[in-house]
Amino acid sequence: MTASPSSRTQFLCGIQALRGIFAVLVVCHHIGVRSARLWSHDWLGGWFYHNTFRIDFFFVLSGFVLWASHSGDAGRPAAARSFLLRRGLRLYPLLMTMTLFKVLLITCFPGRSSDSYQIIPSLLAFPQSSFPVIVSAWTLSFEMYFMIILAACLGLPAKAALPAMVLVAGLLPVGGMLFDVHPAIHGLGFLTHPFILEFAAGAVAAECVRQRGSRGGGILLCAVAIVGLVLGSTEHLRLNSIAVIWQKSIWAVIFAVGLGGMALLERSCRPERWWLQDYWSLGRASYSIFLSHGFVLMVGFAMGKPQMCGGDPFWTDVFLLLLVILALLFGLAVYKYWERPLLSFCKSLVVNFPSRLAGSDSSQTPQV
């Protein structure tokens, strides 16, 4: 994208707000899963337990944002190194510190042990046969996988970068389906997982928005996405009965259409008239919320019991709703008081390190 920083910020303002909304839905999903498994309680009718489309949204969103931000680097092989450095700097510091913090908690917590976790792969977001220390961080291995594919494609001629990425994203899952490779979070099933289709769909949506579109088209696309989201969430049992590659293809189309429509709508409005804003910084804090909410859930479900609410389903639902609010507040605090200072510190190290080397040229420092 060649937009100026200010226009780019405005361009993605609605997308940032959607990021925050779906971060809240992820927290609700994990609380719904825990309440069903630990308490045999269907929170709010079990809606948050059975539907898992929130993570599909974030995969599509990652593809959209990464391509919208870095499509201008296509055809520049040297840009791949800077791209990977910036993305690694964005993802790793918080992941590593939160992982080490949980290992410390588990070690100090009576009756708990960190021996069952693979700590090094968890720190590096590598695929592993079990869930990482920060359970929700299993998705980051797919994020890193897509980043590597995108970086490789950025080194191709500009016009070939996106088609090559889409081709790879299509061939891998199709190959896995043809050779009966079951989608998994590690091994060959990881490499051929249809999640990569969702990343590619987001990138295609970002490119389509960059090339053309109108306000009417944005309204139509948003309407189609809303209908698809409602149908997909209400017909989740039927959707879950089909092959994973078709499940992910459906969600890829729904969310790519929705993100593209939202971006077109926002682009057609003046900034002061755009209505969907990240008012409470939930979008900006979504990564902190994503990695930290498990701590609140761990404590909440350890200390709280349905009996505290007299076994009344209504008050149990209220308690779990309060747990959602606490998890979001904790995530916002982590973002403000830990993620932002930590990221600033790491950026300063990257920027200043070359100048400390003898004969180094600080002008060659990758911009982060």
N, C-alpha and C positions, 0 to 999 in steps of 0.2 A: 504494500500500500504506500502511496506517495503522499498521503494526507499529512498535514501538519500535526504536531503533537496535540494542539488544542482541539482540532477537528476530529482527530482520532479518539481522543478521550470522550468527546461528545458522541461519536459514532458508536462507541461500545458502552455507553452509560446504561442503556436498557439491558444489555447483555450482563453487565455487572450486577444489576438488580436481580435478574433471573438466577444468577449464580448464588446469590444470598438466599433466595426463596428455596432453591433446591438443596442448599446446605441444610436448611431447617428440615426439609423433608427427609434427608438422609438421617438426621438425628432421630426424627420420629420413627423411621423405619427400624433403626437399631433398638429403640425402646420397645417398639411393638414386638420385635423378635424375642427380646429378653423377657418381656412380660408373658409371652405365650409359652416359652420354654421353661422359665424358672418358676412362674407363678400360675401357669395354666389359665392365664387371663387374656382374653381377646380385647386389647385396648382399642377403644372406639370402633368396636365391631370387627376387629381384625384387619381393617383396611390397610394399615401400615405394615402388617406382617406379610401379607400375601403379595403385594406389589413391589417389584424391585427395579422399576424403570428409572429411579433417580440416578443410579450410577451410569446408566446408558446415556442420560442427558450430559453428564460431565465428560464422558468420552467424546461425544459429538462436540461439546463446547470446546474441549482442548484442541481438537482439530481445527475448529473455526477460528479460535483466537490465535493459535500458532501460525496458521497460514495467513490470516489477515495482518499479522504483525511482521512476518518474515518472507512473504512472497516476493518482496523487492530484492531479497538476497539471492533469488534463484539465478543460476548461471554464474555464481561467484563461489568457486570451490573454497576459497579462503574464509568465506563467511560461516562455513559449517563449524569451524573450531570455536569462533566467537559465540555462535548460537548455542552450542552444547555447554560452553562455559557459563553463559548467562542462565540457561535453564537449570544446570546443576547447582549454581549458586542460589537459585530461587527455591529449589526443592530440598537439597540435602541438609543445610544447617538446621532447619526446624525439625526435619525427620530424625536426624541423628541425635539431637539433644532430647527430643521427646522420647525416643527409644531408650536412651541411656537412663532417663529419669524413670521410666516404667520398670526397667530392669532393677534399678535401685529400690523402687517401691516393692517389687515382687520379692526381692531378696530379704527385705526387712519385714515383710508381712508374714505373720505366723501361718504356717501350713502351706505356704506358696513357695515355688522354686522356679528359677529361670532356666533350669536344665532342659526343659522340654522345648525351648525356643532355639531357633537358629539365629544367633545374635548378629553375626557378621553379615549374612544375607539381608537381615532386617535393617541393618544400618545403611546398606548400599542399595536397597530396593531391588535386590536380585530375586528372580523367580525361585520359589522353594516349594517343597511338597506339602508343607503345612502353612497355616497362617503366620504372618510375622508377629513380632512383639506388639506393635501397634496394629491391631487386627485390621482396621479399616485401610491400612497402608498397602494392602495386597494389590490395590489398583495402581499403585505407583510403578510397579514393575512393567505394567502395560504402557504406562505413560513414558517411561524411559525407552521402551522398545519402539514406540512410535516416533519418539524424538530422534532416535538413531536412524530410522528409515527416512524421516524427513530431512535430516542433515545430509544423508547420502544423496537424496534427490535434489537438494539445493545445489549440489555440485554439478548437476547436469545442465545443459543449455536451458535457458529460461523457459522456453515454450514446451520443453519436454519434462520439466520437473513435476508438475501436477499430474499429467497423464501417467508418468512412471509410477508415482506414488499410488494412484488409483489402481493401476494394473497390479502392483504388488499386493495391495490390500484386497483385491479380488481373487487373485490366484491362490494365495495362501489358504484362506478358509475353504475355497472350493476344492483345493487339493486335499485338505484335511478331511472334507466330507467324502470325497471319492475314495480315499484310502482308509476310511472308517477310523479316523483319529478323533478320539473324544476330546472336546474342548476342556482344558484344565488350566491351573494356575502355574504349572511348571512343565518341563519337558517339551516333547513335540506338540502336545496339545496346547501349550502356551504359544508357540510360534505360529500355529495355524488357527488360533482362536478368532472367532468372528468379531470380537471387540475392535479389531483393526479396521473393519468396515465402517464402524461408527466414527473413528477418527477421520478416515478418508471422506466420509459424507460431510463432516463439518468443514473440512478444507474446501470441498467442492462448493458448498453453500457460500463460504466466504468469497471465493473467486467469482461466483455468479453475482453476488451483491456488488462486488467491486466493478464489475463490467457494466451492469445495467440494472434497471428496476424503477418502480414508481410507487407512489403512495397507495394507489389502488391495488397494485400487485402485492404490496406488503400486507394490506388488510386481508386480501384473499388467502395468502399463504398462512397468516396467523390463524384465520378461521379454520383452514384445513388442518393445521397442527392441533388446534384445540379439540376439534372433532376426533382426530386420531388418538389424542391423549385420553379423552374420555372413553372411547371405545376400547382402547388397549388396556386401560386400568379396570374397566368393568368386566371385560372378557378375558381376564388374566389366566383363568384356568384353561380356556381353549387355546390361548396364545402359548402357554407353557407346555402344551401337549405336542407342539410341532418342533421340528429340528431347530437347534440353537442358531444355526446360520440364518434361518428365516425369521426367528424372533428378533435377532439383532439387526437384520436388514430392515424390518418393519420399524423398529424404534429409531434406527439411523435416519430413515426417510422422514419420520414424524418430527424429530427434533431438528434435523437439518432444515426442513421447511419452516419450522417455527422460528429458529434463530435467524434464518435469512429474512423472513417476513418482519421480524422485530427490528432488524438492522435497517431494512428499507423504510419502515415507518419512521424510525428515529432520524434517518438521513433526510426525510422529507419535511421534518419539523425544525423550526428555529429552536436553539438550545433552551431559551427561557420558556418555551411552551411545551417542552417534552415532559410528560407526566410521570414516567416510571423511573424513579431514582433509587439509588442505594442509600436510603435515608439513615439507616442505623449501622451502616458500614458492614452489614452481614456479608455482602459480596466481597469486599476487600478482605474481610477476616475469614473467608470461607475455608482457606487452607488450614488456618489455626483451629477453626471449629471442627474441621474434618479429622484432624489428628488428635485433638485434645478431648473431644466429648466423651470418649470411652472412659476417661478417668472419672468423670462425674457419674457415669452410668455404673461403673464398677463399685464406687462408694455407695451410691444410692440404692442399688439392688442388694448390697451387702448389709446395709443398715435398715432399709425399709422392708416391710413385709405387708402383705394384704391384710393381715390381722390388725395392723395399726389403724386401718380404715374401717374396722369392724366387719370386714368381709363384704362390705357394700361395694358393688361394681362401680357405682357412680363416684364415690370418694376415692376409689382406687384409680379411676381415670383422671380425677383431679390431681392426685398425687403425681401421677406420671406426667401430666401436663406441666406441673411445677418443675419436674425433673428436666423437661425439655428447656424451660426458661433458664434454669440454673446452668445447663450445659452450654447454652448460647452465651450467657453472660461470662462464663468461664472462658469460652473460646475467644470472645471479644477482649477479655483481659489478657489472654495469652498473646493475641495479636498486638495489642497496644504496648504491653510492657515486656514482651519477650521477642516475638517474631520481628517486629520493625527494628528495634535496637540491634538485634542479632544480625539481621540482613545488612543494616548500615555498616556494622563493624566488619562483616565479611567483605562487603564491597570495598571498604577502605583498604583492607589487606590486599585485595586483588589489584586495586589501582596503584597502591604505593609500593608493592613488592618489587616491580622491575626497577624503580628508581633507586632501590637500595643495593642493587647489584652493580658491581664495578663495570663501567662502560655501557650501562644499559641506557636505552632511549625511552623515556616515559611516554613519548608520543605513540609508541607501538603497543601500548596497553589496550587490550580489548575493552570496549565500552560496555559497562553493565549498568 
